[in-house]
Amino acid sequence: MLFVISTLVVALPSVEAQSTRATFPYIGATPNPVNVGGETLIHLGITEPTRAGDGWVDMTVTVTKPDGTNQTLGPFKTDSTGGTGTVFVPAVAGNYTLVTHFPEQEYQGVIYKASTSEPLIVEAIEGTIDYYPSFALPTEYWSRPIDPQIREWYTLAGSWLTSAPENLYVPYNDGPETAHVLWAKPLTHGGLVGGDVGMEISMNQGPVAFETGDAYEGKWQSRFIVDGTLIYTHHTSIRQLEYTAVDLHTGEVLWTRVFGANLTISMVQLFYWQSYNYMGTYAYLWCTSGSTWYAYDITDGSLRWTITNVPSGTTIVGDNGEIYRYSYTSSQRRFTLWNMSALISMEGSFVGFSGPSPRTIDAGGSNPSSTAQRRAWAMNFTFPEGTYPGSISKVYLGDRIIGTQLTNQVVRMWGISLEPGCEGLMLFNNTYTPPAYWYEGNV
């Protein structure tokens, strides 16, 4: 009897109903109004997101034209935010009515009901619309922060990211043609000494001044400028080693700090990060101690994060401010390139602080074990058979490696491709005889 009853219970079908949920579609357009024949970006979707990698499907947009006829855009699949985009180009002047349609669909056991957005009127007009007007360079005093919409000012709002830039080439920092003093702050004592000190032996047999130069003792040894903030230290040999941050526009001291165990700032990083849902530039002060690197915030000098076991090599910077380190082993003809940004993240926001701050990340040195550590190695290849005298002089990311050996009797130059898909190919390997006067004049 018990067996028969239990069998009947198992055989009963489930009658539990699926849950349903209302949906709220939207539609937007920019620019609006739009030129006839010009593009307007349509943003459509519903307010409900999905899991990463998923999206809503079969969404459409109905466009009612000025003559009353309809055009359907789509179907579209959204991204995980619940939205997506498309481009619409009006052919004639007039008002276009756009409506988003969301068809009923099931997702993760829930039925999302069909719905329609409120209508959006897009006006198409003849002529030219100046959608993004430019701004002239400033003709009077200006301060920071600069509104990022004033994009033309990038030509004069640059930074000084290393203490001694290569070839002293620091573009986008032109000063005003009618310069004037905003503020003054003494770096050391100076001026007339007074009294008869040195008068007998001075060149003019008269009063003398305090020394004020830094040719030997160095009163201005380490300095950086980033986003209108001057960061400097007077002497790198004095401990505790203090750095001071000053607002370039006002002269206000923002902070004074000793980094770690008397660490020295190696460089400043401006790193632009762009992903599907976030973009922006991060600014860090970098201090190093052996294979450990420390990133400090320029706003207050606080420690943001630490990278341990950074591989050895020569540091170079990418177009977006990424920090790379390359290494070349001549005996094995082996070239490697390490990308710090790939260690931290390949997508999403740069360094998500979901855990405690400051955060520590292990780079793994030359023996990576984790997925993040392995993906940081952007390149690892062997040069073609041959002789590569001298050493690497320059690495142009995405283009080539230049190697040189220079003497007053022989010049050797070679090049290896870094072009995507052609990494490691030999571009040239040449030997030149310099003019005789190089040797005769011991050039």
N, C-alpha and C positions, 0 to 999 in steps of 0.2 A: 504493500500500500504506500509506504513512504517513498519507494523508488518511483512509482507512477506519478505521485504528486510533484516530486522534484523535477521529473522530466517535463511535465506540463508547464511548470514555472519557467524553465529555460527556454521553452518554445515560444513563450509569449513575446510578440514584437514590441519594440520600444516606440512609444507614441509621444516622446518629449519633443516639443516644437522648437525650431531654431529661433533665436532672438532676432529682432529687426532693429534698425537704427535709421533715423532720418539723416539726410545729408544736406549740406549747405554749399552749393557751388558758387563760384565767383568768376568774374572776368574783368580784365583791365587792359588798357592800351596806352602805350607811350611811344612817340609823341602823339598828342591829341590836342589841337588839330594837326593834320598831316598834309604834306604836299601831295597833289595828284601825281601819281607815279612814284611816290616815295614810300619807304617802308615804315610801318608802325609795328612795334613788338606787342604781341598779344600774350597776356598772362592768364591762364585758365587752370581750373582745378576745383577741388573741394577742400574744406577746412580740416578734414580728418587725415592725418598722416598714416603711413604704413611702416612696416619694418624696413630696415635698411636693405636695399636691393630689390624691394618690391615696388609696386605702383598700381594705381587704378587704370583700367583699360577701357578702350572703346569710347572715350569721351569725344564729343564733337562740338563744333561751333557753327551756328547758323548765322549767315550774314545776309541781311536784307538790304539790297542796294537802293539807291535813290529812285530807280524806276520801278521798284516793287518786286523785282525778281529776287530769288534766293540763291545763295551759294553755300555749300557745306565744306567746312574745313575739318580735316581729320580723317579717320579716327586717330586719337592720340593715347599714348600711355604716359602717365605721370611718373615723376621720380618719387622717392619715399617721403618727400615733404607733402605730397598730395597735389602738387602743381606741376605745370610744365609750360612751355612757351612755343609760339610759332610766329611767323611774320605774315602780315597782310599788306597788300599793295592796292590801294584804290585806283581805279582806272579813270573815273570821272569825278567832277566836283559834286558835292552834296553830302547829305547825312547818311551814314551807314549804321544799321542797328545790329548789334552783335549779342548773341545769347549762347551761353554754355549749356550743354545737355549732358547729364550724368546718367548712364543706364544702370538699372538695378544689377547688383552683382554680390556674390558671396565672398567673404574674406575671413578666414580663421573662425569659421562657424557662425558668423554673423551675416545676415542679409542687409546690405546697405540699399536703401530705397532709391528709386529713380527720382531725379529732381532737375529743375531748370533754374538758371540764374536770373537775376533782374537784368533787363536789357541795358546795354551800353551804347550810347550814341558816339560814333567816331565821325568827326567832321573832316572832309577832304576839301582843300581849297586850292585855287590856282595861285601861281606865284611861288615865291621862295620864303620860307620861314627860317629865321636864324635861331635854331634850337639850342645851340650851345655857344653863346657869344664869348669872345675872347676878352681878356683883361690886359690892359697896358701895364708895363713895368712901373713900379712906384716912382713918383717924382718928389716924394717927401718922406719923412720919417715913418717907418713901419715896424711892427713888432710881431712876435710869434705868440701862439700858433697861427700859421697861415691857413686860411680856409682852403681845403684841398680842391675846391672848385676853381680857385684862381690858379689854374694849372700852368700858365705861362711863367709864373714866378720861379719855377723849378730851376731856371737858368742862373739864379743868384742865391738860392737857398741851400746850396750844397753843404757838405760837412768835411772835416779834416779827420780821417778815420785812423791814420797811423801817425806815429810821432815823426817819422821821416818818410813821406810818400816817395814812391819810386820816381826818380827823375824830377822830384818836386812838382809832379803833375797832379794838380788838384783842381779840376774844372768846376764850373757852376758856382764860383765864389767871387765873382767880380764885385769890387767895392764901388761905392758911389763916386761919380766924377767930381762932386762938390763935397768932399769928405769934411766932417767936423767932429769935434770931440763930444761924445755922449757922456762919458764919465772917466774918471782917472783913479787908479789904485796903485800906490807905490809897491814895486817889487823888492826894492832895497833902498838903502840910504844913498844920497848923492848930492850933487851941487857943490858949491864953494866950501872949501874946508875952513877957511878963516885963519887968521894968525899968520905966522911966518914959516909954518911947516913947509919944507921943500923949496923955499924961495931961492936959496943959494944955488941949487943944482938944477932947478927946472929949466926947460928949454928957453923960456922967455924971461928967466930970472925974476919971476913975479909970483903972485898968488896961484895956488893949485886947486884942483877939484878932486873929489872922491872918485875912485874908479867905479865905473858903472857898467862896463861891458861884461859879456859872458863868454869871451873867446876861450878862456882857460878854466875858470872855476865853474862856469855853467849855472847861471841863475834861472834859466828857463829851459831845463833839459827835457822835460816830458810834457807835451801838451796835445790835447785833442779838442775838436769842436764837433758837436753833434746836436742838431736841432736847436741851434742858437745857444747852446750851453758850452762854455769853455771849462775844460777839466785839466788841471795842471798840478805839478809838484815842482818845488824849487830845486831840490837836490835829490838825486836818486841814491846817494851814498849815505844819507842821514836816516837813522832809525830812531823812533818809529817813522815810517814813510807815510806821510799824509798827502792825500789828494784833496784838492779843493775844487768845487764846481761853482761857477759864477754865471749868472745870466748876462749874456753879451749885450743885451739891450739896456739893462738897468745898472749893472755892476753889483747887483745883490748876490751875496754868498748864499748858495742854495744848500750846500752841505760840505762838511769836511770829514774824511773817513780814512781809516787804515784798512786795507783789504787783506783779510786773512792774516797769515803770519808774515806781515810786511811784504806782501806780493806787489809786483810791478804790473801795471796795465800793459799788455802786449799790443792790443789793437781794439778798435771799436767796430762792432758789426751792425750794419743795417740790413736786415734780412726780410725780403718781401716774400710772403707766403700767400698762395692762392689755391683754394679748393672749391668744391662745388657749392659750399654753403658759407664760406668765410674767406676774407682776404684782408691783408693789412701788413704793415712793416713793423718788425720787432727790432728794438735797439738794445744792445748789450755791450758792457765793458768786459773784455776778456783778460783774465789773469791766469798764468800757468805756473805749475810747480811740478816739474818732471812730466809724467804722463797724465797728470790730473789737471783739468781745465775748469775754471770757475767763471760763471756768467753773472754779472752784477747789473742791476737796474740803473739806468742813467738818471732816473727821477730822484732817487734818494740814496743810491749806492748800496742798496740791500742785495744780499745774495739771492739769486733766483733759482739757479740749478748748477749741478756739478756733473762733469763727465770724467769718469776714471778710465784708465788703460787706453788712452788715446794713442793710436799707432804713431810711430816715428815717421818723419818725412818733412817735406817742404810745404809750407802753407801757402795756398793761393785762394783767391776769392772769385766766385762765379758772378754772372751777370745780375743775378737776383740777390747777391750778398751771401750765397751759400759758402761755407768754409770747407775747402777740400785740402787733403794732404796727399802729395804724390811721393813715391819712392822709386828709385831705380837701382838695381843691383847689376853692375856692369859685368861681373864674372858670369852671371846667368842670363844676361840681356833681359831681365825681368822688370816690367813696369807695372806698378799698382797705383790705383787712385781711390782714395777714401772720401766719402761724402758724409759730413756730419749730419746734415738735415735728414738724410735717408735713415740714419740710425734712429732718429727720434720719431719720425712719422712719414709715411708716404701719402697719407690722405687725411682729411679733417684738419683740425686746428693744430698749429705748431705747439707742441708740448701741452697736452691737456692736463691741467692740474687737478685731477680727480683724487689724488692722494695728497700726502703732506707736502708742504712747501717750506724750504727749498727741496727740490727733487734731485736725486742722484741716479745717473744712468751709466751703466757699464758698457764701454765700447768694445771690450773683448780683446783689445790689442791686435796682434797679428794672428791670433787663433780664435776666430769667431765661432760661437757655438749656437747662439739663439738666432731666430729668424731676423730680428732687427739688426743684430751685429753683422750677419752675412749680407743683408741687402745694402748695408753702408758701403760695401766694396763695389764701387761703380765700374772699375776696370781691373783686369789682371791678365796680362798677356806678355808674350815673349817677342822681342824684336827679331826680324829675319836674320838668317845667318849673315855674318859679316863683322867688320871691325868698326867700332864706334868710339873714336878717340875723344879725349877731353871729357866734358860733362854736359849735363842738360843746362842750357842757358835760359830757356823760356818755355813755358807750357801754355798754349792757347787752347782752352777748353773747347771741345767740339770742332777743333781745326787741326792743330799739329803740335808736335814737340820739336823744338830746335835745339840741337847740340853743337857745341863749338870747342875747338882747340886752337888757341891763338898764340903764336910766337912771332918774333920778328923775322923768322925764316920760312915759316909755313903756316898756312891757314886752312883748317879743316872744318867743314860744316856738314851736318846731316839733319835730315828731317824725317819724322815718323808721323803718319796720319792718326788723328783722333776723330776724324769725321765719322758720324754714326754709320755703321755697316762696313766701314773700311779701317777700323782700328788695327794698328800694328803694321800697316803697309808702309814700305819704304818709299818716301817721296823723292829724296835725293841723298847722295853721299859724295861730296866733292872735296877736292884738295886744290888749293890755290897757292901760287908763289907770290908773295907780296913784293912791292918795289924794293930795289936794292937799298934805298935810303933808310928803310925801316931798320935794317941790320947795321948800316954804317952809322946811323944816328942813335942806335940803341933805343929805338922807339918801343 
